[in-house]
């Protein structure tokens, strides 16, 4: 079920000891969520289980970030990312996410595990600026080329800084 949520300017801030944990299947449907995820998302556990994880996606998030995340996971690697999520009431909250493939006993990817914690305010500020630039690139390029355009901008920024994506994310 898809909920119509209108973003607000109300920010929810994670506590220092909070960890938002969730698991999804291969198609991104939530199969597990902890109480902190339920609290910040603003949905009941029953509403979250089986729902697409993008139920908490905020429109301020560039599509290119998620393409990068899924490409990284598809290559069998873990991914760190700063993500602005949206609660059911339209509030937003920032997380530093670590997403990893969840492997079966035979070593096959059967889903994904994500642990999220409170990001620093400096990281939120830096990523907000970068994500605004990426969104502007996506709008300029149009829907068909949006992901490629914002990823190209991200690649340019990383090249200018002389760091990998992971080094950049973990350094701010």
ChimeraX commands (.cxc) that place a marker at each C-alpha (Angstrom):
marker #1 position 0.00,0.00,0.00 radius 0.5
marker #1 position 1.29,3.46,-0.90 radius 0.5
marker #1 position 0.65,6.34,1.48 radius 0.5
marker #1 position 0.37,9.96,0.32 radius 0.5
marker #1 position 2.75,11.90,2.54 radius 0.5
marker #1 position 3.49,15.60,2.26 radius 0.5
marker #1 position 6.97,16.67,3.45 radius 0.5
marker #1 position 7.15,19.16,6.32 radius 0.5
marker #1 position 10.04,21.14,7.79 radius 0.5
marker #1 position 9.82,19.20,11.08 radius 0.5
marker #1 position 13.07,17.35,11.75 radius 0.5
marker #1 position 13.29,14.30,13.97 radius 0.5
marker #1 position 16.80,13.80,15.36 radius 0.5
marker #1 position 18.07,10.38,16.30 radius 0.5
marker #1 position 19.48,9.89,19.79 radius 0.5
marker #1 position 23.19,9.08,20.12 radius 0.5
marker #1 position 22.52,5.45,21.05 radius 0.5
marker #1 position 19.79,4.81,18.45 radius 0.5
marker #1 position 20.23,2.23,15.73 radius 0.5
marker #1 position 17.60,1.83,13.05 radius 0.5
marker #1 position 17.69,-1.74,11.79 radius 0.5
marker #1 position 15.81,-3.32,8.91 radius 0.5
marker #1 position 16.04,-6.27,6.56 radius 0.5
marker #1 position 14.56,-6.53,3.10 radius 0.5
marker #1 position 14.11,-9.22,0.51 radius 0.5
marker #1 position 15.75,-9.00,-2.91 radius 0.5
marker #1 position 12.98,-6.70,-4.19 radius 0.5
marker #1 position 13.39,-4.20,-1.33 radius 0.5
marker #1 position 10.32,-5.30,0.66 radius 0.5
marker #1 position 10.77,-4.95,4.42 radius 0.5
marker #1 position 10.98,-8.32,6.19 radius 0.5
marker #1 position 12.17,-7.03,9.58 radius 0.5
marker #1 position 12.25,-3.66,11.33 radius 0.5
marker #1 position 13.24,-2.78,14.87 radius 0.5
marker #1 position 11.30,-0.54,17.26 radius 0.5
marker #1 position 13.52,2.50,16.50 radius 0.5
marker #1 position 12.70,2.20,12.79 radius 0.5
marker #1 position 9.00,1.95,13.63 radius 0.5
marker #1 position 9.30,5.03,15.86 radius 0.5
marker #1 position 11.05,7.23,13.30 radius 0.5
marker #1 position 9.09,5.98,10.28 radius 0.5
marker #1 position 5.79,6.61,12.06 radius 0.5
marker #1 position 4.13,3.50,10.66 radius 0.5
marker #1 position 3.04,0.41,12.54 radius 0.5
marker #1 position 5.08,-2.75,12.22 radius 0.5
marker #1 position 2.20,-4.30,10.25 radius 0.5
marker #1 position 2.26,-1.36,7.80 radius 0.5
marker #1 position 6.02,-1.66,7.32 radius 0.5
marker #1 position 6.38,-5.43,6.95 radius 0.5
marker #1 position 5.98,-6.31,3.29 radius 0.5
marker #1 position 6.10,-2.65,2.21 radius 0.5
marker #1 position 8.79,-1.38,-0.15 radius 0.5
marker #1 position 11.64,0.20,1.82 radius 0.5
marker #1 position 11.15,3.37,-0.21 radius 0.5
marker #1 position 8.04,3.99,1.92 radius 0.5
marker #1 position 10.38,6.31,3.90 radius 0.5
marker #1 position 12.05,7.91,0.88 radius 0.5
marker #1 position 12.19,11.69,1.07 radius 0.5
marker #1 position 11.80,13.64,-2.20 radius 0.5
marker #1 position 14.99,15.59,-1.35 radius 0.5
marker #1 position 17.01,12.42,-2.04 radius 0.5
marker #1 position 18.59,12.26,-5.51 radius 0.5
marker #1 position 17.74,9.15,-7.51 radius 0.5
marker #1 position 21.43,8.83,-8.34 radius 0.5
marker #1 position 22.24,8.02,-4.70 radius 0.5
marker #1 position 19.92,5.02,-4.77 radius 0.5
marker #1 position 21.28,3.88,-8.15 radius 0.5
marker #1 position 24.77,4.02,-6.66 radius 0.5
marker #1 position 23.60,2.08,-3.60 radius 0.5
marker #1 position 21.89,-0.65,-5.66 radius 0.5
marker #1 position 24.85,-0.89,-8.07 radius 0.5
marker #1 position 27.21,-1.29,-5.10 radius 0.5
marker #1 position 25.03,-3.96,-3.49 radius 0.5
marker #1 position 24.58,-5.69,-6.86 radius 0.5
marker #1 position 28.36,-6.05,-7.05 radius 0.5
marker #1 position 28.24,-7.85,-3.69 radius 0.5
marker #1 position 29.66,-4.96,-1.67 radius 0.5
marker #1 position 28.41,-3.10,1.37 radius 0.5
marker #1 position 27.48,0.55,0.98 radius 0.5
marker #1 position 27.60,3.51,3.35 radius 0.5
marker #1 position 25.33,6.46,2.57 radius 0.5
marker #1 position 23.79,9.48,4.21 radius 0.5
marker #1 position 20.05,9.34,3.66 radius 0.5
marker #1 position 17.26,11.80,4.38 radius 0.5
marker #1 position 14.13,9.79,5.18 radius 0.5
marker #1 position 10.52,10.88,5.63 radius 0.5
marker #1 position 8.12,9.81,8.37 radius 0.5
marker #1 position 4.47,9.08,7.81 radius 0.5
marker #1 position 3.57,12.54,9.20 radius 0.5
marker #1 position 5.92,14.29,6.72 radius 0.5
marker #1 position 8.73,14.89,9.23 radius 0.5
marker #1 position 12.24,14.06,8.10 radius 0.5
marker #1 position 15.23,12.42,9.71 radius 0.5
marker #1 position 18.81,11.92,8.56 radius 0.5
marker #1 position 20.73,8.67,8.95 radius 0.5
marker #1 position 24.16,7.28,8.17 radius 0.5
marker #1 position 23.24,3.95,6.64 radius 0.5
marker #1 position 25.35,0.85,6.25 radius 0.5
marker #1 position 23.64,-1.57,3.88 radius 0.5
marker #1 position 25.02,-5.05,3.28 radius 0.5
marker #1 position 23.90,-8.05,1.28 radius 0.5
marker #1 position 22.36,-10.70,3.54 radius 0.5
marker #1 position 23.77,-14.08,2.49 radius 0.5
marker #1 position 22.23,-17.53,2.79 radius 0.5
marker #1 position 24.20,-20.45,4.20 radius 0.5
marker #1 position 25.24,-21.23,0.60 radius 0.5
marker #1 position 26.61,-17.70,0.12 radius 0.5
marker #1 position 23.77,-16.49,-2.10 radius 0.5
marker #1 position 22.27,-13.03,-1.61 radius 0.5
marker #1 position 18.79,-13.47,-0.17 radius 0.5
marker #1 position 18.14,-9.90,0.88 radius 0.5
marker #1 position 19.71,-6.87,2.48 radius 0.5
marker #1 position 20.49,-5.76,6.02 radius 0.5
marker #1 position 20.67,-2.09,6.95 radius 0.5
marker #1 position 21.93,-0.52,10.17 radius 0.5
marker #1 position 21.51,3.23,10.49 radius 0.5
marker #1 position 22.78,5.65,13.10 radius 0.5
marker #1 position 22.76,9.34,13.84 radius 0.5
marker #1 position 24.98,11.37,11.48 radius 0.5
marker #1 position 26.98,14.40,12.59 radius 0.5
marker #1 position 25.47,17.81,11.89 radius 0.5
marker #1 position 28.48,18.66,9.72 radius 0.5
marker #1 position 27.83,15.60,7.57 radius 0.5
marker #1 position 24.14,16.50,7.23 radius 0.5
marker #1 position 25.09,20.01,6.11 radius 0.5
marker #1 position 27.66,18.76,3.60 radius 0.5
marker #1 position 25.36,16.09,2.18 radius 0.5
marker #1 position 22.37,18.47,2.01 radius 0.5
marker #1 position 24.42,20.79,-0.21 radius 0.5
marker #1 position 25.69,17.95,-2.40 radius 0.5
marker #1 position 22.22,16.38,-2.71 radius 0.5
marker #1 position 20.73,19.76,-3.74 radius 0.5
marker #1 position 23.32,19.96,-6.52 radius 0.5
marker #1 position 22.60,16.38,-7.58 radius 0.5
marker #1 position 18.84,17.03,-7.63 radius 0.5
marker #1 position 19.40,20.13,-9.77 radius 0.5
marker #1 position 21.43,17.98,-12.21 radius 0.5
marker #1 position 18.63,15.41,-12.29 radius 0.5
marker #1 position 16.04,18.08,-13.07 radius 0.5
marker #1 position 18.26,19.61,-15.74 radius 0.5
marker #1 position 18.87,16.24,-17.41 radius 0.5
marker #1 position 15.25,15.11,-17.35 radius 0.5
marker #1 position 13.75,11.90,-16.05 radius 0.5
marker #1 position 15.40,9.54,-18.55 radius 0.5
marker #1 position 18.97,10.71,-17.81 radius 0.5
marker #1 position 18.50,11.87,-14.20 radius 0.5
marker #1 position 20.43,9.09,-12.45 radius 0.5
marker #1 position 23.37,9.25,-14.84 radius 0.5
marker #1 position 23.56,13.04,-14.55 radius 0.5
marker #1 position 23.61,13.11,-10.76 radius 0.5
marker #1 position 26.10,10.24,-10.60 radius 0.5
marker #1 position 28.36,12.12,-13.01 radius 0.5
marker #1 position 28.24,15.13,-10.69 radius 0.5
marker #1 position 29.05,12.93,-7.69 radius 0.5
marker #1 position 31.97,11.36,-9.57 radius 0.5
marker #1 position 33.30,14.82,-10.45 radius 0.5
marker #1 position 33.12,15.94,-6.81 radius 0.5
marker #1 position 34.92,12.79,-5.63 radius 0.5
marker #1 position 37.60,13.16,-8.32 radius 0.5
marker #1 position 38.18,16.79,-7.31 radius 0.5
marker #1 position 38.57,15.70,-3.69 radius 0.5
marker #1 position 40.80,12.77,-4.68 radius 0.5
marker #1 position 38.78,10.25,-2.65 radius 0.5
marker #1 position 36.55,7.25,-3.18 radius 0.5
marker #1 position 32.87,7.48,-2.32 radius 0.5
marker #1 position 33.37,5.44,0.86 radius 0.5
marker #1 position 36.37,7.56,1.94 radius 0.5
marker #1 position 34.29,10.71,1.39 radius 0.5
marker #1 position 31.26,9.46,3.33 radius 0.5
marker #1 position 33.31,8.17,6.25 radius 0.5
marker #1 position 35.44,11.34,6.43 radius 0.5
marker #1 position 32.63,13.83,7.05 radius 0.5
marker link #1:1,2 radius 0.2
marker link #1:2,3 radius 0.2
marker link #1:3,4 radius 0.2
marker link #1:4,5 radius 0.2
marker link #1:5,6 radius 0.2
marker link #1:6,7 radius 0.2
marker link #1:7,8 radius 0.2
marker link #1:8,9 radius 0.2
marker link #1:9,10 radius 0.2
marker link #1:10,11 radius 0.2
marker link #1:11,12 radius 0.2
marker link #1:12,13 radius 0.2
marker link #1:13,14 radius 0.2
marker link #1:14,15 radius 0.2
marker link #1:15,16 radius 0.2
marker link #1:16,17 radius 0.2
marker link #1:17,18 radius 0.2
marker link #1:18,19 radius 0.2
marker link #1:19,20 radius 0.2
marker link #1:20,21 radius 0.2
marker link #1:21,22 radius 0.2
marker link #1:22,23 radius 0.2
marker link #1:23,24 radius 0.2
marker link #1:24,25 radius 0.2
marker link #1:25,26 radius 0.2
marker link #1:26,27 radius 0.2
marker link #1:27,28 radius 0.2
marker link #1:28,29 radius 0.2
marker link #1:29,30 radius 0.2
marker link #1:30,31 radius 0.2
marker link #1:31,32 radius 0.2
marker link #1:32,33 radius 0.2
marker link #1:33,34 radius 0.2
marker link #1:34,35 radius 0.2
marker link #1:35,36 radius 0.2
marker link #1:36,37 radius 0.2
marker link #1:37,38 radius 0.2
marker link #1:38,39 radius 0.2
marker link #1:39,40 radius 0.2
marker link #1:40,41 radius 0.2
marker link #1:41,42 radius 0.2
marker link #1:42,43 radius 0.2
marker link #1:43,44 radius 0.2
marker link #1:44,45 radius 0.2
marker link #1:45,46 radius 0.2
marker link #1:46,47 radius 0.2
marker link #1:47,48 radius 0.2
marker link #1:48,49 radius 0.2
marker link #1:49,50 radius 0.2
marker link #1:50,51 radius 0.2
marker link #1:51,52 radius 0.2
marker link #1:52,53 radius 0.2
marker link #1:53,54 radius 0.2
marker link #1:54,55 radius 0.2
marker link #1:55,56 radius 0.2
marker link #1:56,57 radius 0.2
marker link #1:57,58 radius 0.2
marker link #1:58,59 radius 0.2
marker link #1:59,60 radius 0.2
marker link #1:60,61 radius 0.2
marker link #1:61,62 radius 0.2
marker link #1:62,63 radius 0.2
marker link #1:63,64 radius 0.2
marker link #1:64,65 radius 0.2
marker link #1:65,66 radius 0.2
marker link #1:66,67 radius 0.2
marker link #1:67,68 radius 0.2
marker link #1:68,69 radius 0.2
marker link #1:69,70 radius 0.2
marker link #1:70,71 radius 0.2
marker link #1:71,72 radius 0.2
marker link #1:72,73 radius 0.2
marker link #1:73,74 radius 0.2
marker link #1:74,75 radius 0.2
marker link #1:75,76 radius 0.2
marker link #1:76,77 radius 0.2
marker link #1:77,78 radius 0.2
marker link #1:78,79 radius 0.2
marker link #1:79,80 radius 0.2
marker link #1:80,81 radius 0.2
marker link #1:81,82 radius 0.2
marker link #1:82,83 radius 0.2
marker link #1:83,84 radius 0.2
marker link #1:84,85 radius 0.2
marker link #1:85,86 radius 0.2
marker link #1:86,87 radius 0.2
marker link #1:87,88 radius 0.2
marker link #1:88,89 radius 0.2
marker link #1:89,90 radius 0.2
marker link #1:90,91 radius 0.2
marker link #1:91,92 radius 0.2
marker link #1:92,93 radius 0.2
marker link #1:93,94 radius 0.2
marker link #1:94,95 radius 0.2
marker link #1:95,96 radius 0.2
marker link #1:96,97 radius 0.2
marker link #1:97,98 radius 0.2
marker link #1:98,99 radius 0.2
marker link #1:99,100 radius 0.2
marker link #1:100,101 radius 0.2
marker link #1:101,102 radius 0.2
marker link #1:102,103 radius 0.2
marker link #1:103,104 radius 0.2
marker link #1:104,105 radius 0.2
marker link #1:105,106 radius 0.2
marker link #1:106,107 radius 0.2
marker link #1:107,108 radius 0.2
marker link #1:108,109 radius 0.2
marker link #1:109,110 radius 0.2
marker link #1:110,111 radius 0.2
marker link #1:111,112 radius 0.2
marker link #1:112,113 radius 0.2
marker link #1:113,114 radius 0.2
marker link #1:114,115 radius 0.2
marker link #1:115,116 radius 0.2
marker link #1:116,117 radius 0.2
marker link #1:117,118 radius 0.2
marker link #1:118,119 radius 0.2
marker link #1:119,120 radius 0.2
marker link #1:120,121 radius 0.2
marker link #1:121,122 radius 0.2
marker link #1:122,123 radius 0.2
marker link #1:123,124 radius 0.2
marker link #1:124,125 radius 0.2
marker link #1:125,126 radius 0.2
marker link #1:126,127 radius 0.2
marker link #1:127,128 radius 0.2
marker link #1:128,129 radius 0.2
marker link #1:129,130 radius 0.2
marker link #1:130,131 radius 0.2
marker link #1:131,132 radius 0.2
marker link #1:132,133 radius 0.2
marker link #1:133,134 radius 0.2
marker link #1:134,135 radius 0.2
marker link #1:135,136 radius 0.2
marker link #1:136,137 radius 0.2
marker link #1:137,138 radius 0.2
marker link #1:138,139 radius 0.2
marker link #1:139,140 radius 0.2
marker link #1:140,141 radius 0.2
marker link #1:141,142 radius 0.2
marker link #1:142,143 radius 0.2
marker link #1:143,144 radius 0.2
marker link #1:144,145 radius 0.2
marker link #1:145,146 radius 0.2
marker link #1:146,147 radius 0.2
marker link #1:147,148 radius 0.2
marker link #1:148,149 radius 0.2
marker link #1:149,150 radius 0.2
marker link #1:150,151 radius 0.2
marker link #1:151,152 radius 0.2
marker link #1:152,153 radius 0.2
marker link #1:153,154 radius 0.2
marker link #1:154,155 radius 0.2
marker link #1:155,156 radius 0.2
marker link #1:156,157 radius 0.2
marker link #1:157,158 radius 0.2
marker link #1:158,159 radius 0.2
marker link #1:159,160 radius 0.2
marker link #1:160,161 radius 0.2
marker link #1:161,162 radius 0.2
marker link #1:162,163 radius 0.2
marker link #1:163,164 radius 0.2
marker link #1:164,165 radius 0.2
marker link #1:165,166 radius 0.2
marker link #1:166,167 radius 0.2
marker link #1:167,168 radius 0.2
marker link #1:168,169 radius 0.2
marker link #1:169,170 radius 0.2
marker link #1:170,171 radius 0.2
marker link #1:171,172 radius 0.2
view
